[in-house]
Amino acid sequence: MPRRSATMLAATLLLIALLCVSVMMKVPYTEMSPGPTYNTLGVQDSSDKPVISISGRQTYPTTGNLNMTTVQVTGAKYEPSLVSTVIGWLRGDVLVVPHDNVYPQGQTDKEAQQQNAEEFASSEDSAKTAALSQLGIPVGTEVIVRSVVAGGPAEGKLHAGDQIVAVDGVPITKYPQVAAQIVTHKPGDTVVFTVVPHGKDSPTPSAADEVKVSVVTTKADDENRAVVGIRPDVTHTYPFQIDIGLQDVGGPSAGLMFSLGIVDKLTPTDITGGKFIAGTGTIDDDGKVGPIGGIAMKLIAARDKGAEYFFTPADNCTEAAANTPSGLRLIKVETLDGALKALDQVRAGQTAALPACTVK
């Protein structure tokens, strides 16, 4: 065989081998893509149930959209090939990130879902608190079960969201009191919790809502200390019922949009003025807006849904400004109050003065 032909054959075989290796080789990356968006003023996709339901307080008609945005993420066990990862890097509608950025320390899908559910519940609570505080409506507090340790003594007996009224008959008003009462026992003792089960509580729960739950303690790791396997926390109480219902959505990033939706329903002013507003951002009890992940994918999801404006957390502004889809205008937000003032400007047609995101 002529040397030139042999060289070409060898090169072709090498190329084929490299392609096969790149297709077969798995790399530790995770892919994000635009997820669904939900109008917090509207209904859930699969039913006529509103995303935000308020009872026990006068509400007002709304128009327009206040859409929260999401990202879709591949599972913890997903192992993309080198080829698919490179293709993802080249595409504009997929974000490829190191696996450990999304699933730290070998986190499983179940553990990630649990964490996202807890963050979502906390986000709901802060969204309600921030919205009512903005409107000058008093907010109270109560002690709840924030999470239950898998395989622990309390699993199946106590549940995330249960209100803890008393432990062994001792009234609970602050969450450190729960642990303080439990450690008066020895491992193997029974602790009796008086709780209002999650989902059965009301703005003004009564003794009729309470149930007693007995849990046998176990020994804490490497310590002769009694535990039941729960994490207590404080949550807020409200003078009327506010329910946020979305299935298969987790994480804390919808806080701002939930707060805006609640404010819109509780005030006579139609705060969107009929405009299509989307956005993202965590929110704390004081109404401060925090950064989120996957901003570029959320911008695409909002644009594809028809949004005109996008509320963008200040700390995400630089990345967002560098990835803004055509036809979508970013509005920089740092607080709930700032977002409401921006909506005032949108309704008044004073859009030139809106706080903007810029590329540094």
C-alpha positions in Angstrom: 0.0 0.0 0.0 1.4 3.4 -0.9 2.7 5.4 2.0 0.2 8.2 1.4 -2.8 5.8 1.4 -1.5 4.1 4.5 -1.1 7.5 6.3 -4.7 8.5 5.3 -6.1 5.2 6.5 -4.2 5.4 9.8 -5.5 9.0 10.3 -9.1 8.0 9.5 -8.9 5.0 11.9 -7.5 7.3 14.6 -10.2 9.9 14.0 -12.9 7.1 14.2 -11.3 5.9 17.4 -11.3 9.3 18.9 -14.9 9.9 18.0 -15.9 6.6 19.5 -14.0 7.5 22.7 -15.6 10.9 22.9 -19.1 9.4 22.5 -18.5 6.8 25.1 -16.5 8.9 27.6 -18.6 10.2 30.4 -17.8 13.6 32.0 -18.9 15.1 35.4 -21.3 17.8 34.1 -24.9 18.7 34.5 -27.1 20.4 32.0 -29.6 23.2 32.6 -32.3 24.3 30.1 -35.3 26.7 30.2 -38.1 25.4 32.3 -41.8 26.3 32.5 -43.0 29.6 33.7 -46.1 30.2 35.9 -48.3 33.2 36.1 -48.6 33.9 39.9 -51.9 35.8 39.0 -53.3 32.8 37.1 -54.1 29.2 37.5 -52.0 26.0 37.5 -51.6 24.4 34.1 -53.3 21.1 35.0 -56.3 22.6 36.8 -58.4 25.7 37.4 -56.9 26.1 40.9 -55.2 29.5 41.3 -51.5 29.6 41.8 -52.1 32.0 44.8 -55.4 31.6 46.7 -56.4 34.0 49.4 -59.4 33.6 51.7 -60.6 35.6 54.7 -59.6 38.9 53.2 -60.9 41.1 50.4 -59.1 40.5 47.1 -59.2 42.5 43.8 -59.3 41.6 40.1 -55.9 41.5 38.4 -54.8 41.6 34.7 -51.5 40.9 33.0 -48.9 38.5 34.1 -46.4 38.2 36.9 -44.6 35.0 35.8 -42.1 33.1 37.9 -39.5 31.3 35.9 -37.8 28.0 36.3 -34.9 25.9 34.9 -34.9 22.2 34.1 -31.9 20.3 35.4 -30.7 16.8 34.5 -30.7 14.2 37.3 -27.9 13.5 39.7 -27.2 10.2 37.9 -27.1 11.7 34.5 -23.6 11.3 32.9 -23.3 13.1 29.6 -20.8 12.1 27.0 -17.9 14.4 26.0 -19.6 15.0 22.7 -23.0 16.0 24.2 -21.3 18.3 26.7 -19.4 20.1 23.9 -22.6 20.4 21.9 -24.3 21.9 25.0 -21.5 24.4 25.4 -22.0 25.5 21.8 -25.8 25.9 22.1 -27.4 29.1 23.4 -30.4 27.4 25.1 -28.4 24.9 27.3 -26.1 25.7 30.2 -23.5 23.1 31.1 -22.1 23.3 34.6 -19.9 21.0 36.8 -22.0 18.3 38.4 -20.9 19.2 41.9 -22.2 22.8 41.5 -25.8 21.4 41.4 -25.4 18.1 43.4 -22.7 18.8 46.0 -21.0 16.0 47.8 -22.6 13.2 45.9 -26.2 14.4 46.6 -28.9 12.1 45.3 -32.0 13.1 43.3 -34.1 12.4 46.4 -31.9 14.5 48.6 -31.9 17.3 46.1 -35.7 17.1 45.8 -36.0 17.3 49.6 -33.7 20.3 49.8 -35.6 22.0 47.0 -38.9 21.4 48.7 -37.7 22.8 52.0 -36.3 25.9 50.2 -39.6 26.3 48.3 -41.6 26.2 51.6 -39.2 28.7 53.2 -39.5 30.9 50.1 -43.3 30.8 50.3 -43.2 31.9 53.9 -40.9 34.8 53.3 -42.9 35.8 50.2 -46.1 36.1 52.3 -44.3 37.8 55.2 -42.6 40.4 52.8 -45.9 41.1 51.0 -48.0 41.6 54.1 -45.3 43.7 55.8 -45.2 45.9 52.6 -48.9 46.4 53.0 -48.7 47.1 56.7 -50.6 43.9 57.7 -49.4 42.4 61.0 -47.5 39.0 60.9 -47.1 36.6 63.8 -44.8 33.6 64.4 -45.1 29.9 65.3 -42.7 26.9 65.8 -42.8 24.2 63.2 -41.0 21.0 62.1 -38.8 22.3 59.3 -37.5 18.9 58.2 -37.5 15.2 59.4 -34.4 13.1 59.2 -34.8 10.1 56.9 -34.7 6.9 58.9 -34.9 8.8 62.2 -37.4 8.0 65.0 -39.8 10.8 63.9 -40.1 9.7 60.3 -43.7 9.0 59.5 -44.9 10.5 62.7 -44.0 14.1 62.4 -43.9 15.9 59.1 -42.3 19.1 57.7 -44.7 21.9 58.3 -46.3 20.5 61.5 -46.8 23.2 64.1 -45.3 22.3 67.4 -47.6 23.5 70.2 -46.0 21.7 73.1 -43.4 19.0 74.0 -44.4 16.8 77.0 -47.0 19.3 77.8 -44.6 22.2 78.0 -45.8 25.1 75.7 -43.4 26.0 72.9 -43.0 29.6 71.8 -39.4 29.5 70.5 -37.8 26.8 68.5 -34.7 26.2 70.8 -37.2 25.1 73.5 -37.9 22.0 71.4 -34.3 20.6 71.7 -34.1 21.8 75.3 -37.1 19.7 76.2 -36.0 16.6 74.3 -32.5 16.5 75.9 -34.1 16.2 79.3 -34.8 12.6 78.3 -32.4 9.7 77.9 -32.1 7.7 74.6 -35.0 5.2 74.5 -37.4 7.5 76.4 -40.7 8.6 74.8 -41.3 12.2 74.0 -44.9 13.4 73.4 -45.4 16.2 70.9 -48.6 18.2 70.7 -48.8 19.4 67.1 -51.2 20.9 64.5 -50.6 18.7 61.4 -49.4 20.5 58.3 -52.3 21.2 55.9 -54.9 21.2 58.7 -53.8 24.4 60.3 -55.8 27.7 60.0 -55.0 31.4 60.6 -56.4 30.8 64.2 -55.8 27.1 65.1 -57.7 25.8 68.1 -57.3 22.9 70.5 -59.6 20.9 68.3 -56.9 21.0 65.6 -54.2 19.6 67.9 -53.0 15.9 68.0 -50.5 14.2 70.3 -47.7 12.2 68.7 -45.4 10.0 70.7 -41.8 9.5 69.5 -39.2 7.2 71.1 -35.8 8.9 71.2 -32.5 7.5 70.0 -28.9 8.4 70.8 -27.2 11.1 68.8 -24.1 10.1 66.9 -21.1 9.8 69.2 -23.1 11.4 72.0 -25.2 10.0 74.8 -27.9 12.6 74.0 -31.5 12.0 73.1 -32.7 13.0 69.7 -35.8 12.4 67.6 -34.6 13.3 64.2 -36.3 16.6 63.4 -35.1 20.2 62.7 -37.4 22.7 64.4 -37.7 26.3 63.1 -39.8 29.3 63.3 -42.4 30.3 60.7 -44.9 33.0 60.4 -48.7 33.2 61.0 -51.1 35.4 59.1 -54.5 36.9 59.9 -56.0 35.2 56.9 -55.3 32.2 54.6 -52.7 32.5 51.8 -52.1 29.3 49.8 -49.5 28.9 47.1 -50.0 25.7 45.1 -47.6 24.5 42.5 -46.6 20.9 41.8 -43.1 19.7 41.0 -41.5 23.1 41.6 -38.7 23.6 44.1 -36.1 26.0 45.3 -36.2 29.6 46.6 -36.0 31.6 43.5 -39.8 32.4 43.0 -40.0 34.5 46.2 -40.1 37.9 44.6 -42.8 36.9 42.1 -44.9 35.3 44.7 -44.7 38.5 46.8 -45.8 40.6 43.9 -48.7 38.3 43.1 -49.9 38.5 46.7 -49.6 42.3 46.8 -51.5 42.6 43.5 -54.4 40.4 44.7 -54.7 42.4 48.0 -54.6 45.9 46.6 -57.2 47.8 44.4 -54.4 48.9 42.1 -53.8 46.6 39.1 -50.1 46.7 39.5 -49.1 45.2 36.1 -51.3 47.6 34.1 -52.1 44.6 31.9 -48.4 44.1 31.0 -46.6 40.8 30.8 -43.9 40.9 33.5 -41.7 37.9 34.4 -38.8 37.6 36.8 -36.9 35.8 39.5 -35.2 36.3 42.8 -35.2 35.1 46.3 -36.8 37.2 49.0 -36.3 37.5 52.7 -38.8 38.5 55.4 -37.8 42.2 55.0 -38.4 42.2 51.2 -34.7 42.1 50.1 -34.2 40.4 46.8 -31.3 37.9 46.4 -29.6 36.2 43.5 -30.5 32.9 41.9 -28.9 30.4 39.5 -29.6 29.7 35.8 -30.5 33.3 35.0 -29.7 32.9 31.3 -32.1 30.0 30.9 -34.8 31.8 32.8 -34.5 34.8 30.4 -35.0 32.5 27.5 -38.1 30.8 29.2 -39.6 34.3 29.8 -39.0 35.6 26.3 -40.4 32.4 24.8 -43.6 32.8 26.9 -44.1 36.4 25.7 -42.7 38.5 28.6 -42.0 42.2 27.9 -40.1 42.9 31.1 -38.0 40.8 33.4 -37.3 41.5 37.1 -33.6 40.7 37.6 -31.8 40.5 41.0 -29.1 43.1 41.2 -26.4 40.5 41.8 -27.4 38.7 38.6 -27.5 41.8 36.4 -24.1 41.5 34.8 -24.7 37.9 33.6 -28.3 38.7 32.6 -27.3 41.8 30.6 -24.8 39.6 28.6 -27.4 37.0 27.8 -30.6 39.1 27.2 -32.8 37.7 24.4 -34.1 40.1 21.9 -37.4 41.8 22.8 -37.0 41.4 26.6 -36.2 44.3 28.9 -34.4 43.8 32.1 -35.4 45.7 35.3 -32.8 45.7 38.1 -34.4 45.0 41.5 -33.0 44.9 45.0 -36.1 45.0 47.1 -39.9 44.3 46.9 -40.5 48.0 47.3 -38.2 48.8 44.4 -40.0 46.3 42.2 -43.4 47.9 43.0 -42.0 51.3 42.2 -40.8 50.0 38.9 -44.3 48.7 38.1 -45.6 52.2 38.9 -43.2 53.5 36.2 -44.3 50.8 33.7 -48.0 51.7 34.2 -47.3 55.4 33.8 -45.3 54.8 30.6 -42.1 56.2 32.2 -40.0 53.2 31.1 -36.9 55.4 30.2 -36.3 55.8 33.9 -36.5 52.1 34.8 -33.4 50.8 36.7 -31.4 48.8 34.1 -28.9 46.0 34.1 -25.6 46.7 32.2 -22.6 44.6 31.2 -19.6 45.7 33.3 
